[in-house]
Amino acid sequence: MVAIEGGAVVLALNSGSSSLKYGLYAVESEPVLLVGGTIETAEHHGDDHARFFDTIETALHSGPTPTVIGHRIVHGGPHRDAHCRIDAAVMADLEAACAFAPLHGPASLALIRAAEIRYPGVPQVACFDTAFHAGMPDVAKTLPIAKEYLAGGVRRYGFHGLSCESIVYQLGDKIPARLVIAHLGNGASVTAVRDGRSIDTSMGLTPSGGVMMATRTGDLDPGILLYLLREAGLDQDSLATLVDHRSGMAGVSGLSGDMRVLRAAATDDADLAIRMFERSVCKQIAAMIVSLGGVDTLVLTGGIGENDAATGQAIRAGLAWVAGLDIRIMPSQEDARIAFHAAALG
């Protein structure tokens, strides 16, 4: 790697539930992508982060040396709702927040520690997916449980905030007053945005709620979990595996949570899983329209939202009753927003 004159050079690391996206950005006024790629992490084990950096450095070998590293952090817990530089106190909060996002939190922590070893002395910045939703009103943020649990941080946090922020940023001064953003990928959520600010969203305390997803249940009658505890003998680990890994489209189809695989399979169960996903998305969009008191524009983004035309057609058909709805497909630019914030805070 080589040095670069002026501005920041940000290595943006976007760790998801099934992949690790990386991008090297030169940032002066706007992030400019120099080189990037994706590492599929589903088949790797938790101790492979050094190998991830070997892969990344091979791709970046002729690029400039990072001056700051930015991380997408899915859940910062109750005490972290603004992007910040990572220090010991932040790491302690991120460790505690793993209780809220066990699918994502431990992997992010391991990635931060591996980056510290590979790039000693380079500042690291946490960019929280929950930050975009931090200002939601109490009617959206509060969950309907006994009040004593609310003080411990049990509330609606919302996720995919960097993706939502990137859509708002791309729309610029042309942003409509009433916007719904549907981020549809391996994880999926729908957010109501009024005048550029999140006022409601489908995911709740954890990234497991809301829309039915690839392998996650989405919203579920809580009595089902109680029934499985009592009658099927499932323990907490078995329930966690069921909710996050063996449900959603994978659970219904018995085949896969990957929309491409399900479209190609064309079995009855695959077709049912797809139709259930499409219906779930439409229902959550309708709920966000209620929160907004109407809607001007719906944006579809994320891997499915951007690339699966049949899903887009099904959503258009399901929302044909909404008069005058402008539906757009826009790219999620989470990594560029990570680069922007990391350059500002690093």
C-alpha positions in Angstrom: 0.0 0.0 0.0 1.0 3.6 -0.5 0.3 6.9 1.2 -2.0 9.5 -0.3 -1.8 13.3 -0.1 -4.6 15.3 1.5 -8.0 14.1 2.8 -8.8 10.8 4.6 -8.5 7.3 3.2 -11.2 5.2 4.8 -11.4 1.4 4.9 -15.2 0.9 5.3 -16.2 -2.5 6.7 -19.8 -3.5 6.4 -20.3 -6.7 8.3 -23.7 -8.3 7.8 -25.3 -11.6 8.8 -24.0 -13.5 5.7 -21.3 -11.3 4.1 -18.5 -8.8 4.8 -18.4 -5.9 2.3 -15.3 -3.8 2.2 -14.4 -0.6 0.4 -11.4 1.7 0.3 -12.6 5.3 -0.1 -10.8 8.6 -0.7 -12.8 11.3 1.2 -12.4 15.0 0.7 -15.8 16.5 0.3 -17.5 13.3 -0.9 -16.4 9.6 -0.6 -14.9 8.2 -3.8 -14.6 4.4 -4.0 -11.1 3.3 -5.0 -11.6 -0.5 -4.7 -14.1 -2.7 -3.0 -15.5 -6.3 -2.8 -17.5 -8.8 -0.8 -16.5 -11.8 1.2 -19.2 -14.4 1.9 -18.9 -15.2 5.6 -21.6 -17.8 6.0 -19.2 -20.7 5.4 -16.4 -19.2 7.6 -15.9 -19.6 11.3 -15.6 -16.8 13.8 -11.8 -17.0 14.0 -11.3 -16.2 10.3 -11.0 -12.5 10.6 -7.3 -12.5 10.1 -8.0 -14.3 6.8 -10.6 -11.7 5.9 -7.9 -9.1 6.2 -5.5 -11.1 4.1 -8.2 -11.2 1.3 -8.9 -7.4 1.7 -5.2 -6.5 1.6 -4.6 -8.6 -1.5 -7.4 -6.6 -3.2 -6.1 -3.3 -1.9 -2.3 -4.0 -2.5 -1.8 -1.1 -4.9 -4.2 1.3 -3.1 -3.3 4.0 -0.5 -2.9 3.1 3.2 -6.1 3.6 5.3 -6.0 6.6 7.7 -9.2 5.5 9.4 -11.3 2.4 9.5 -15.1 2.7 9.7 -17.4 -0.2 10.8 -21.1 -0.8 10.4 -22.4 -1.7 13.8 -25.9 -3.1 13.8 -26.7 -2.5 17.5 -25.1 -0.2 19.9 -27.4 -0.9 22.8 -29.2 1.7 24.9 -26.2 3.9 25.4 -24.9 4.4 21.8 -27.2 6.2 19.4 -24.6 8.4 17.6 -21.6 7.5 15.4 -18.3 7.7 17.4 -14.7 6.8 17.6 -14.1 3.5 19.1 -12.3 3.4 22.5 -12.4 1.0 25.5 -15.7 2.4 26.8 -17.3 2.0 23.4 -16.0 -1.6 23.2 -17.6 -2.3 26.6 -20.9 -1.0 25.4 -20.7 -3.1 22.2 -20.0 -6.2 24.1 -23.0 -5.6 26.3 -25.1 -4.9 23.1 -24.4 -8.4 21.8 -27.4 -9.5 23.9 -29.6 -7.5 21.5 -27.9 -8.7 18.3 -26.2 -12.0 18.8 -26.2 -12.6 15.0 -24.1 -9.5 14.3 -22.5 -8.2 17.5 -19.8 -10.8 18.2 -18.6 -10.8 14.6 -18.3 -7.0 14.6 -16.3 -7.1 17.8 -13.9 -9.7 16.4 -13.5 -7.6 13.2 -12.6 -4.5 15.3 -10.1 -6.4 17.3 -8.6 -7.9 14.1 -8.4 -4.5 12.5 -6.6 -3.1 15.5 -3.9 -5.9 15.2 -3.6 -5.4 11.4 -3.6 -1.6 11.4 -2.1 -0.6 14.8 -2.6 3.0 15.7 -5.2 3.7 12.9 -8.4 5.2 14.5 -11.6 3.1 14.2 -15.1 4.6 14.0 -18.4 2.9 14.9 -21.3 3.7 12.6 -24.5 2.6 14.2 -27.5 1.2 12.2 -29.7 2.4 15.1 -28.6 6.0 14.9 -31.0 7.0 12.1 -33.9 5.9 14.2 -32.8 7.4 17.5 -35.2 10.3 17.3 -38.4 8.3 16.8 -41.4 9.5 18.8 -42.4 7.6 22.0 -45.5 6.0 20.2 -43.1 4.2 17.9 -40.2 3.6 20.2 -42.1 2.2 23.2 -42.8 -1.5 23.2 -46.1 -2.8 24.9 -44.6 -4.7 27.8 -44.4 -4.1 31.6 -42.9 -0.7 32.3 -40.1 -2.0 34.5 -38.3 -3.6 31.5 -38.2 -0.3 29.5 -35.6 1.2 31.8 -33.2 -1.6 30.9 -33.2 -0.6 27.3 -36.1 -2.8 26.0 -37.5 -0.6 23.2 -37.8 -0.3 19.5 -34.4 0.6 18.1 -34.8 0.0 14.3 -32.0 -1.0 12.0 -30.8 -0.6 8.4 -30.3 3.0 9.4 -27.2 3.6 7.2 -29.1 2.3 4.2 -32.0 4.6 5.0 -29.7 7.5 5.5 -28.1 6.8 2.1 -31.5 7.0 0.4 -32.3 10.2 2.1 -28.9 11.6 1.1 -29.4 10.5 -2.5 -32.8 12.2 -2.7 -31.3 15.4 -1.4 -33.5 18.5 -1.5 -36.0 16.5 -3.7 -36.9 14.3 -0.7 -40.7 13.9 -0.4 -42.4 14.8 2.9 -43.8 11.3 3.3 -41.3 8.6 2.3 -41.3 4.8 2.9 -38.0 2.9 2.5 -38.2 -0.9 2.1 -34.7 -2.4 2.6 -35.1 -5.9 1.3 -32.2 -8.3 1.5 -31.2 -11.3 3.7 -32.4 -9.0 6.5 -35.4 -6.8 5.6 -37.1 -3.8 7.2 -39.5 -1.0 6.3 -39.1 2.6 7.6 -41.4 5.6 7.6 -39.5 8.8 7.0 -41.1 12.2 7.5 -39.2 15.3 6.2 -36.0 13.2 6.2 -36.3 11.8 9.8 -37.3 8.3 10.8 -40.7 8.2 12.7 -41.4 4.5 12.7 -39.8 1.2 11.5 -40.7 -2.4 11.4 -37.7 -4.0 13.3 -37.9 -3.7 17.0 -35.6 -4.5 19.9 -33.6 -6.8 17.7 -33.0 -7.3 13.9 -35.3 -10.4 14.1 -38.6 -8.5 14.1 -40.9 -7.0 11.5 -40.9 -8.4 7.9 -40.5 -12.1 7.3 -36.9 -12.5 6.1 -34.6 -15.0 4.5 -34.0 -17.1 7.7 -35.6 -14.9 10.4 -39.2 -15.0 11.5 -40.0 -11.4 11.5 -43.0 -10.5 13.8 -44.4 -13.6 15.4 -47.2 -14.4 17.9 -45.1 -14.5 21.2 -47.3 -17.4 22.3 -45.7 -19.6 19.6 -42.4 -19.3 21.5 -44.0 -20.1 24.8 -45.7 -23.1 23.2 -42.4 -24.4 21.9 -40.8 -23.9 25.3 -43.6 -25.8 27.1 -44.6 -28.4 24.6 -41.7 -29.0 22.3 -39.0 -28.8 24.9 -36.9 -26.2 23.1 -34.4 -24.4 25.3 -33.2 -20.8 24.7 -30.4 -21.8 22.3 -32.8 -23.9 20.2 -35.3 -21.0 20.1 -32.6 -18.6 19.1 -31.5 -20.9 16.3 -35.1 -21.3 15.2 -36.0 -17.6 15.2 -32.8 -16.4 13.4 -31.6 -19.3 11.2 -34.4 -21.9 10.6 -37.4 -19.6 9.9 -38.5 -17.1 7.3 -38.4 -18.2 3.7 -35.9 -20.9 4.5 -38.2 -22.4 7.1 -41.3 -22.3 5.0 -39.6 -23.5 1.8 -37.5 -26.2 3.5 -34.9 -25.3 0.9 -33.2 -21.9 1.2 -33.7 -18.3 2.2 -32.0 -17.1 -1.0 -34.6 -15.5 -3.3 -32.7 -16.6 -6.4 -32.7 -20.2 -5.3 -36.4 -20.1 -4.5 -37.3 -18.5 -7.8 -35.3 -21.2 -9.7 -36.8 -24.0 -7.6 -40.4 -23.2 -8.5 -41.7 -25.8 -5.9 -45.0 -25.3 -4.1 -43.3 -24.6 -0.8 -40.8 -22.2 -2.5 -43.7 -20.3 -4.1 -45.5 -20.1 -0.8 -42.4 -18.7 1.0 -42.0 -16.0 -1.7 -45.7 -15.1 -1.6 -45.6 -14.8 2.2 -42.5 -12.6 2.0 -44.2 -10.3 -0.5 -47.3 -10.1 1.5 -45.3 -9.4 4.7 -43.5 -6.5 3.0 -46.7 -5.0 1.7 -48.3 -5.2 5.1 -45.4 -3.4 6.7 -45.4 -0.8 4.0 -49.1 -0.2 4.7 -48.4 0.1 8.4 -45.8 2.8 7.7 -48.3 4.6 5.5 -50.5 4.8 8.5 -47.7 6.2 10.6 -47.1 8.9 8.0 -50.8 9.7 7.4 -50.3 8.9 3.7 -47.3 8.5 1.4 -45.7 10.2 -1.5 -42.8 7.9 -2.5 -41.8 4.3 -1.8 -38.2 3.3 -2.3 -37.1 -0.3 -2.7 -33.5 -1.0 -1.9 -31.2 -3.8 -0.7 -30.3 -7.0 -2.6 -33.8 -8.1 -3.3 -35.3 -4.6 -3.6 -32.7 -3.6 -6.2 -32.3 -6.8 -8.2 -35.4 -9.0 -8.0 -37.9 -7.6 -10.5 -40.6 -10.1 -9.6 -40.7 -8.9 -6.0 -41.0 -5.3 -7.2 -43.9 -6.3 -9.4 -45.6 -8.1 -6.6 -45.2 -5.1 -4.3 -46.6 -2.8 -7.0 -49.6 -5.1 -7.4 -50.1 -5.4 -3.6 -50.1 -1.6 -3.3 -52.2 -0.8 -6.4 -54.9 0.6 -4.0 -52.6 3.5 -2.9 -53.4 6.4 -5.1 -50.6 8.3 -6.7 -47.8 6.3 -5.2 -44.3 6.9 -6.7 -42.3 3.7 -6.5 -38.5 3.9 -7.1 -35.6 1.5 -7.0 -32.5 3.0 -5.5 -29.1 1.5 -4.5 -28.3 1.2 -0.8 -25.0 3.1 -0.3 -24.2 2.1 3.3 -20.5 1.9 2.7 -20.3 5.4 1.3 -22.1 6.7 4.4 -19.7 4.7 6.7 -16.8 6.3 4.8 -18.3 9.8 5.2 -18.8 9.5 9.0 -15.5 7.8 9.6 -13.6 10.6 7.7 -15.4 13.2 9.8 -14.8 11.4 13.2 -11.4 9.8 12.6 
